[in-house]
Structures are given as structure tokens and as C-alpha cells.
Amino acid sequence: MNQWEFMDKEYIWHPFTQMKGWNENKQLVIDHGEGVKLYDVEGNAYYDGISSLWVNIHGHRRREIDEAVKKQLDKIAHTTLLGLINKPSAELAKKLVEVTPKGLNKVFYSDDGSTAVEAAVKIAFQYWQHKGLPEKQQFINLGDSYHGDTVGAVSVGNIDVFHKVYKPLLFNTKKMTCPSFYHSSIEGINSEIEFRDFLLQELEDYLKENSDKVAAMIIEPLVQAAAGMLMQPKGYIKGVRELTEKYNVLLIIDEVATGFGRTGKLFACENEGICPDMMCLSKGITAGYMALGATMVTDEIYNTFLGEAAEYKTFYHGHSYTGNPLACAAGVAGLELFEKDDVIENLPPKMAVIAEHIQKMNTMKYVGNARQCGMLAGIELMHDKNLKIPFDSTLLMAGGICQTARKYGLIVRNIGDVIIFMPPLVSTVQQIEEMLSILEQAMQEVFEKVDLHSNIKFSDPCAF
Ligand SMILES: *Cc1c(COP(=O)(O)O)cnc(C)c1O
């Protein structure tokens, strides 16, 4: 064990990690990165197949972003947005307003995705007080939604394994059916279109009776990533936008995972031509360089908070590092690269390679459903794909595949029995091809072991 692994195991509590298993197994220590690859301290190279947990866009150590951050560092690393302006945060805000759907004209900065959601929830709540409709307090969310890990964000989240234990701490929400057709089992509904109509009807039925007490609906658009890349029917978010507008309910769109090109457009909303009342951004906002969150709002919302000091309409909310200049400088450089490199225009052939592999994976014996939206993919394993019977979860099947893939130079991560694939947008067609070939090899290898020894425990990477 090298000294960093020793110190890590001695002193660090890792996120979303069972530390017992962590401490018992050998772990990778990353030394540096270059482009779409990560290098460990022993000099081994790995493709970054999950964009360093969904944040990296233009690759690691991108000269333009490195230089922008260094240039800002030579001026000042941090100064507060409470009472002062800094140049990068002003520049980034202007750019964000330009690139997001028309109508989102103001930027409220925070530190990450969870805080971007917290701000949105509080803004929605306060908005209705300013509007003279204080009884509009409820939030509508989706089954299996994920909006971050702070308590407000967990309240509007809905993933049992992550959230159940905190139930007594959370405020109540109205939960709508999870809009994933593959995971649905509603009698009499046999097509994705029927399913979409069912979902929208369910929402309308609720709003018709209850919209006077609903503040906002919050959704992840097109893809519910943290639930395991669950995909929504075409036309769903457009329908949700129409209904929330019709029934005077704010729509908060959480683009923390889907934003900045992941779905093939700069923002997922653009796929259905909608504009929400609020949009939450983080992850790709600094191209994966630094922590930063933003809550974008319409003028209508912003204006209701204006008033004399004595009216107490101020949004009393903010963080120490709000609008951090280094993070915002990285954000500006990242957005400039979208233009300079024609990042969005160059995605279709990359998405096509992913589609080919997804199709192939769907023919594999233990793949229940491999699915893709743009540059996002999830491969869900099933012990019996026809009857949709999952593997015993203690086998940690998908986790075993991810561990195996490391042997061949690919870092990917699973969520339950779904393998997540989310390469940096800068990855070339050839690199994506190689990443997915490695993944298929790892899947094949583990599937063969399943056929050979039905009792194997995959939690221990040394088992293979
Ligand atoms: C990751 C994520 C969050 C939380 O962001 P953090 O930066 O991890 O706090 C919120 N919403 C969605 C959709 C996410 O994928």
C-alpha cells in the first residue's frame, strides 16, 4: 500500500461508499490526467468513462481552461459576492443567460448541484408569498428523482436506497409516477406513447384539484441519471411544461446532469423546445474543473423579490464561496470552448457509435435494457431479461463489471445493477469505440463467470 492509499484509508470517509469494503480492497490513487485519460501513481492509464462523475466536458488539463484559471489566480482567488462584484462571475452570468433557453435572465450562484436545487426550492416557496398566494407551498416531484444530498434536495428526491432513512427529516411532496417506460407496470399500457399520456393525465388530474396549494414541480429533463439513467418518453417534458403553465405552477428543471451537451443539445430542454421558470446548473458548468452551482430564473420571478428594504422581500440565502472567481473563470473558458471546438455540432457521430454498442449490448444474455440519450448511457443487468428478474443485489454484478473494466484501462461506475457510461464530450469516435469495447469485454468476462459458478461474490475484486 502506498502512502496516499494509507492516508486515505486512515483519514477519509468517502461519499456514497461503504467504507468497510473500501478499506478491505486495493484502491486506485490518481496522480494526473490528460485529455480523456486518468493516470494512477503506478503509471497505469485509464479512460475516464464517467467524466469524473459527470462533470468533465473538454478533457483534463485543457490548455485554454488551465490558462484561464491561472490568469485569474494571478489576480485573486476569491472575493465575496456579498456586497462586491467580481469580473469572472459577471462574465459567466452573461454567457449563461445567452446560452440557456430564452427567458432565463438572472443567475443566482451557489456551490454545487444540491445548493442550486436548495436555492430553487426556497425561491419558489418565497415567490408565492410575494405573489400573495402563500398557500402554494407544495412541491411535485417524480418517482426515483434525484436532486442532490442536502436536506431540501433530498426532500424533493425519491430514491429509496439513498433517501428512505431520512424520511422523518424531510418535508412532504406529491410524488408522480416515475416516467420510465421500461420500469413501469401499469395495466393496459403497452406503448411509450400511451405511457406518456398516462403520466400527463395523472399530473393534470392532480393539478386540476390541487394547483392552489402547489408551488412548483421539479424534474430532471429527459434522463433521471442518478436513478440509473432512466429515460422519459418523447414529449413528456413538453407536456409537463404545458400543464404547469396552464395550472399556474412553477417548473424547476434540474439540468445538473443533463446540461452542457450531455443529451446532444447544450441543454436537455432544447430537445423539446421548452423553457422552465427555473433551471438548476452545476457539474459541467465549470467543464469539470471546480465546484459551482447556478439557479437561473425568469424576470417574472426575480422581479417579485424587488422592493424597499423594509418590505423584507430580499432572498436571504447565500454561501461563502458564491460566485467564486476561479470557478467562474473556468466556466467562461469552458463555454468558449463549446463554440471554438463546435462541441455540439461534433456530437452526432459520437452518439452514433454509442448507439451501435448499445444495440449490441442489448443482445447480451444478462443485459435487460441498455439505453442511451445523446452522450449518456445506462446498461441495466437482469438475471432473466425476458421476465425482468434482477440479479441478487448482494452479487454486486455491475460493480464487478466496473472493477473488471479497470484491468483493461476503463473507469466506469455502476448505480445498483446499472452500469453508467458518460464519456467526456471531447472523446473521439475512436476513443469511445475503445472504451465500449473494453466494457463489453468486461461484461463478457463476468457473464461467463456467472454461467460457470452461480455463487460467485463479485464484491471482492480479487475474486477475478
Ligand atoms: C449530481 C446531481 C445533483 C447534485 O449535485 P452535487 O453537485 O453533487 O451536489 C443534483 N441534481 C442532479 C440531476 C444531479 O445529477
The ligand as a Gaussian input file, in Angstrom:
#p B3LYP/6-31G(d) Opt

LIG

0 1
 C      -25.401000      15.381000      -9.280000
 C      -26.768000      15.915000      -9.299000
 C      -27.189000      16.819000      -8.306000
 C      -26.344000      17.177000      -7.125000
 O      -25.204000      17.876000      -7.483000
 P      -23.969000      17.955000      -6.459000
 O      -23.017000      18.869000      -7.145000
 O      -23.445000      16.565000      -6.334000
 O      -24.471000      18.492000      -5.190000
 C      -28.452000      17.362000      -8.430000
 N      -29.258000      17.032000      -9.449000
 C      -28.888000      16.172000     -10.406000
 C      -29.814000      15.881000     -11.522000
 C      -27.632000      15.573000     -10.360000
 O      -27.266000      14.674000     -11.273000

